[in-house]
Amino acid sequence: MAEIASPAQSTLEAHLSSVRFLVGADSGRWILQGLAWPYIHVRVRGRDPESGRTFAHDYRLECSGFPDPGPFVERWLYGDSGGHGHKPSAPSAGSPGYLDAMKEWGGGDIYRAWSRVASTHNNWAGVRPDEAWHPKRSIVFCQRQSYFRLIPAV
């Protein structure tokens, strides 16, 4: 008998197969590296507009309950350590916004208003509703925020 997906898993899979997500992947902005419910692994690719240099950063999104609450997003090296991956140290180079988002802090996830735990720290979601997660947002929102706002200067 086939296992029936939870509503959260079905919702996430619909987001991952949406035109918006696939267009971002086709344009090279991100790639879905793996899906092992409740985790997805995504590599976001960026380009410094001034130098033209490119970079990539891997994330792991824990999506239990998706879309409410939003994903718990953390920096991650996918496929490392025997295929399971691990959380790397915080980066030491990049733009101030990138370094702030990737810093080590008590919540453990990406320090942005759209990430599950960070959104509640210092009422960040209330202060930045334009960047806050809500259940009507798409998983694409996280990828776009990573792509456009977390591009480090290289």
Phi and psi in degrees as GROMACS dihedral restraints (atoms count N, CA, C in turn):
[ dihedral_restraints ]
;  ai    aj    ak    al  type     phi  dphi    fc
    3     4     5     6     1   -72.5    20    10
    4     5     6     7     1   141.5    20    10
    6     7     8     9     1   -76.1    20    10
    7     8     9    10     1   136.0    20    10
    9    10    11    12     1   -90.6    20    10
   10    11    12    13     1   129.7    20    10
   12    13    14    15     1   -70.6    20    10
   13    14    15    16     1   147.3    20    10
   15    16    17    18     1   -70.1    20    10
   16    17    18    19     1   161.5    20    10
   18    19    20    21     1   -57.1    20    10
   19    20    21    22     1   -38.3    20    10
   21    22    23    24     1   -63.6    20    10
   22    23    24    25     1   -44.3    20    10
   24    25    26    27     1   -66.0    20    10
   25    26    27    28     1   -42.8    20    10
   27    28    29    30     1   -62.3    20    10
   28    29    30    31     1   -39.9    20    10
   30    31    32    33     1   -64.6    20    10
   31    32    33    34     1   -46.2    20    10
   33    34    35    36     1   -61.1    20    10
   34    35    36    37     1   -45.7    20    10
   36    37    38    39     1   -61.5    20    10
   37    38    39    40     1   -35.0    20    10
   39    40    41    42     1   -65.4    20    10
   40    41    42    43     1   -39.9    20    10
   42    43    44    45     1   -63.8    20    10
   43    44    45    46     1   -41.0    20    10
   45    46    47    48     1   -70.7    20    10
   46    47    48    49     1   -21.9    20    10
   48    49    50    51     1  -102.0    20    10
   49    50    51    52     1     9.1    20    10
   51    52    53    54     1   -72.3    20    10
   52    53    54    55     1   157.3    20    10
   54    55    56    57     1   -59.2    20    10
   55    56    57    58     1   -41.9    20    10
   57    58    59    60     1   -60.1    20    10
   58    59    60    61     1   -43.4    20    10
   60    61    62    63     1   -68.6    20    10
   61    62    63    64     1   -44.5    20    10
   63    64    65    66     1   -66.0    20    10
   64    65    66    67     1   -35.4    20    10
   66    67    68    69     1   -64.8    20    10
   67    68    69    70     1   -42.2    20    10
   69    70    71    72     1   -60.9    20    10
   70    71    72    73     1   -40.3    20    10
   72    73    74    75     1   -68.2    20    10
   73    74    75    76     1   -44.8    20    10
   75    76    77    78     1   -62.9    20    10
   76    77    78    79     1   -31.6    20    10
   78    79    80    81     1   -83.7    20    10
   79    80    81    82     1    -2.0    20    10
   81    82    83    84     1    87.5    20    10
   82    83    84    85     1     7.6    20    10
   84    85    86    87     1   -74.5    20    10
   85    86    87    88     1   -32.5    20    10
   87    88    89    90     1  -154.7    20    10
   88    89    90    91     1   162.8    20    10
   90    91    92    93     1  -138.2    20    10
   91    92    93    94     1   135.8    20    10
   93    94    95    96     1   -79.5    20    10
   94    95    96    97     1   112.4    20    10
   96    97    98    99     1   -84.9    20    10
   97    98    99   100     1   -31.8    20    10
   99   100   101   102     1  -172.2    20    10
  100   101   102   103     1   155.0    20    10
  102   103   104   105     1  -136.6    20    10
  103   104   105   106     1   115.5    20    10
  105   106   107   108     1  -138.1    20    10
  106   107   108   109     1    88.6    20    10
  108   109   110   111     1   -41.7    20    10
  109   110   111   112     1   131.6    20    10
  111   112   113   114     1   -94.8    20    10
  112   113   114   115     1    18.3    20    10
  114   115   116   117     1  -103.5    20    10
  115   116   117   118     1   141.8    20    10
  117   118   119   120     1  -123.2    20    10
  118   119   120   121     1   147.7    20    10
  120   121   122   123     1  -117.6    20    10
  121   122   123   124     1   125.9    20    10
  123   124   125   126     1  -130.8    20    10
  124   125   126   127     1   137.4    20    10
  126   127   128   129     1  -106.1    20    10
  127   128   129   130     1   122.6    20    10
  129   130   131   132     1   -99.4    20    10
  130   131   132   133     1   131.7    20    10
  132   133   134   135     1  -110.7    20    10
  133   134   135   136     1   137.9    20    10
  135   136   137   138     1  -135.0    20    10
  136   137   138   139     1   168.9    20    10
  138   139   140   141     1  -139.8    20    10
  139   140   141   142     1   130.3    20    10
  141   142   143   144     1   -73.4    20    10
  142   143   144   145     1   118.2    20    10
  144   145   146   147     1   -64.3    20    10
  145   146   147   148     1   -26.0    20    10
  147   148   149   150     1   -80.0    20    10
  148   149   150   151     1   -47.6    20    10
  150   151   152   153     1   -93.0    20    10
  151   152   153   154     1   -22.1    20    10
  153   154   155   156     1    81.4    20    10
  154   155   156   157     1    -2.5    20    10
  156   157   158   159     1   -68.9    20    10
  157   158   159   160     1   146.5    20    10
  159   160   161   162     1  -111.1    20    10
  160   161   162   163     1   160.3    20    10
  162   163   164   165     1  -152.2    20    10
  163   164   165   166     1   168.0    20    10
  165   166   167   168     1  -140.1    20    10
  166   167   168   169     1   148.4    20    10
  168   169   170   171     1  -137.9    20    10
  169   170   171   172     1   134.1    20    10
  171   172   173   174     1   -97.1    20    10
  172   173   174   175     1   142.8    20    10
  174   175   176   177     1  -132.1    20    10
  175   176   177   178     1   152.2    20    10
  177   178   179   180     1  -119.6    20    10
  178   179   180   181     1   129.7    20    10
  180   181   182   183     1  -114.2    20    10
  181   182   183   184     1   121.7    20    10
  183   184   185   186     1   -94.3    20    10
  184   185   186   187     1   121.2    20    10
  186   187   188   189     1  -119.2    20    10
  187   188   189   190     1    23.6    20    10
  189   190   191   192     1   -59.7    20    10
  190   191   192   193     1   138.1    20    10
  192   193   194   195     1    80.0    20    10
  193   194   195   196     1    -2.5    20    10
  195   196   197   198     1   -51.0    20    10
  196   197   198   199     1   133.9    20    10
  198   199   200   201     1   -96.5    20    10
  199   200   201   202     1     4.5    20    10
  201   202   203   204     1  -135.1    20    10
  202   203   204   205     1    99.1    20    10
  204   205   206   207     1   -85.0    20    10
  205   206   207   208     1   168.4    20    10
  207   208   209   210     1   -71.5    20    10
  208   209   210   211     1   178.0    20    10
  210   211   212   213     1   -71.6    20    10
  211   212   213   214     1   150.4    20    10
  213   214   215   216     1   -90.6    20    10
  214   215   216   217     1   114.1    20    10
  216   217   218   219     1  -111.1    20    10
  217   218   219   220     1   128.4    20    10
  219   220   221   222     1  -137.1    20    10
  220   221   222   223     1   152.3    20    10
  222   223   224   225     1   -66.9    20    10
  223   224   225   226     1   144.9    20    10
  225   226   227   228     1  -156.7    20    10
  226   227   228   229     1   143.0    20    10
  228   229   230   231     1  -102.7    20    10
  229   230   231   232     1   102.9    20    10
  231   232   233   234     1   -74.3    20    10
  232   233   234   235     1   141.3    20    10
  234   235   236   237     1    77.4    20    10
  235   236   237   238     1    -2.4    20    10
  237   238   239   240     1   -82.9    20    10
  238   239   240   241     1   165.1    20    10
  240   241   242   243     1    56.2    20    10
  241   242   243   244     1    54.8    20    10
  243   244   245   246     1    73.8    20    10
  244   245   246   247     1    25.6    20    10
  246   247   248   249     1    95.5    20    10
  247   248   249   250     1   -10.9    20    10
  249   250   251   252     1   -92.4    20    10
  250   251   252   253     1   -25.8    20    10
  252   253   254   255     1    81.4    20    10
  253   254   255   256     1   177.1    20    10
  255   256   257   258     1  -160.6    20    10
  256   257   258   259     1   164.2    20    10
  258   259   260   261     1   -84.6    20    10
  259   260   261   262     1   120.3    20    10
  261   262   263   264     1   -80.8    20    10
  262   263   264   265     1   169.9    20    10
  264   265   266   267     1   -65.0    20    10
  265   266   267   268     1   158.7    20    10
  267   268   269   270     1   -63.8    20    10
  268   269   270   271     1   143.2    20    10
  270   271   272   273     1   -67.8    20    10
  271   272   273   274     1   155.3    20    10
  273   274   275   276     1  -112.9    20    10
  274   275   276   277     1    -2.1    20    10
  276   277   278   279     1  -133.6    20    10
  277   278   279   280     1   146.5    20    10
  279   280   281   282     1   140.9    20    10
  280   281   282   283     1  -178.0    20    10
  282   283   284   285     1   -68.0    20    10
  283   284   285   286     1   157.9    20    10
  285   286   287   288     1   -57.3    20    10
  286   287   288   289     1   -40.0    20    10
  288   289   290   291     1   -65.5    20    10
  289   290   291   292     1   -38.9    20    10
  291   292   293   294     1   -65.4    20    10
  292   293   294   295     1   -47.8    20    10
  294   295   296   297     1   -63.0    20    10
  295   296   297   298     1   -38.4    20    10
  297   298   299   300     1   -64.3    20    10
  298   299   300   301     1   -42.0    20    10
  300   301   302   303     1   -67.4    20    10
  301   302   303   304     1   -32.9    20    10
  303   304   305   306     1   -96.0    20    10
  304   305   306   307     1     1.4    20    10
  306   307   308   309     1   -65.6    20    10
  307   308   309   310     1   158.8    20    10
  309   310   311   312     1   -76.8    20    10
  310   311   312   313     1   130.5    20    10
  312   313   314   315     1  -151.1    20    10
  313   314   315   316     1   169.7    20    10
  315   316   317   318     1   -61.4    20    10
  316   317   318   319     1   -23.8    20    10
  318   319   320   321     1   -81.0    20    10
  319   320   321   322     1   -25.9    20    10
  321   322   323   324     1    88.9    20    10
  322   323   324   325     1   -20.2    20    10
  324   325   326   327     1   -97.6    20    10
  325   326   327   328     1  -176.6    20    10
  327   328   329   330     1   -61.7    20    10
  328   329   330   331     1   132.1    20    10
  330   331   332   333     1   -84.9    20    10
  331   332   333   334     1    75.3    20    10
  333   334   335   336     1  -142.2    20    10
  334   335   336   337     1   155.2    20    10
  336   337   338   339     1   -63.6    20    10
  337   338   339   340     1   -16.9    20    10
  339   340   341   342     1   -94.0    20    10
  340   341   342   343     1    -4.2    20    10
  342   343   344   345     1   -94.4    20    10
  343   344   345   346     1   144.6    20    10
  345   346   347   348     1   -47.9    20    10
  346   347   348   349     1   -55.6    20    10
  348   349   350   351     1   -84.5    20    10
  349   350   351   352     1   -42.4    20    10
  351   352   353   354     1   -58.7    20    10
  352   353   354   355     1   -32.0    20    10
  354   355   356   357     1   -60.1    20    10
  355   356   357   358     1   -26.0    20    10
  357   358   359   360     1   -92.3    20    10
  358   359   360   361     1   -12.1    20    10
  360   361   362   363     1   -72.5    20    10
  361   362   363   364     1   124.7    20    10
  363   364   365   366     1    53.5    20    10
  364   365   366   367     1    31.5    20    10
  366   367   368   369     1    55.5    20    10
  367   368   369   370     1    36.9    20    10
  369   370   371   372     1   -58.8    20    10
  370   371   372   373     1   -41.9    20    10
  372   373   374   375     1   -62.3    20    10
  373   374   375   376     1   -35.1    20    10
  375   376   377   378     1   -71.8    20    10
  376   377   378   379     1   -34.9    20    10
  378   379   380   381     1   -75.6    20    10
  379   380   381   382     1   -34.1    20    10
  381   382   383   384     1  -123.7    20    10
  382   383   384   385     1    66.3    20    10
  384   385   386   387     1   -61.3    20    10
  385   386   387   388     1   -24.3    20    10
  387   388   389   390     1   -66.6    20    10
  388   389   390   391     1   -24.9    20    10
  390   391   392   393     1  -107.9    20    10
  391   392   393   394     1    -2.8    20    10
  393   394   395   396     1   -80.0    20    10
  394   395   396   397     1   148.5    20    10
  396   397   398   399     1   -78.3    20    10
  397   398   399   400     1   142.5    20    10
  399   400   401   402     1  -144.9    20    10
  400   401   402   403     1   158.2    20    10
  402   403   404   405     1   -60.5    20    10
  403   404   405   406     1   -15.0    20    10
  405   406   407   408     1   -86.4    20    10
  406   407   408   409     1    -6.1    20    10
  408   409   410   411     1   -77.3    20    10
  409   410   411   412     1   156.8    20    10
  411   412   413   414     1   -97.2    20    10
  412   413   414   415     1   157.2    20    10
  414   415   416   417     1   -59.1    20    10
  415   416   417   418     1   -22.1    20    10
  417   418   419   420     1   -60.7    20    10
  418   419   420   421     1   -32.6    20    10
  420   421   422   423     1   -55.1    20    10
  421   422   423   424     1   -44.8    20    10
  423   424   425   426     1   -62.2    20    10
  424   425   426   427     1   -43.4    20    10
  426   427   428   429     1   -66.5    20    10
  427   428   429   430     1   -42.0    20    10
  429   430   431   432     1   -65.7    20    10
  430   431   432   433     1   -41.8    20    10
  432   433   434   435     1   -61.2    20    10
  433   434   435   436     1   -42.0    20    10
  435   436   437   438     1   -64.0    20    10
  436   437   438   439     1   -43.6    20    10
  438   439   440   441     1   -68.0    20    10
  439   440   441   442     1   -50.1    20    10
  441   442   443   444     1   -84.4    20    10
  442   443   444   445     1   -32.3    20    10
  444   445   446   447     1  -105.7    20    10
  445   446   447   448     1   -15.3    20    10
  447   448   449   450     1  -112.1    20    10
  448   449   450   451     1    16.6    20    10
  450   451   452   453     1   -69.7    20    10
  451   452   453   454     1   117.2    20    10
  453   454   455   456     1   -78.8    20    10
  454   455   456   457     1   151.9    20    10
  456   457   458   459     1   -74.5    20    10
  457   458   459   460     1   127.4    20    10
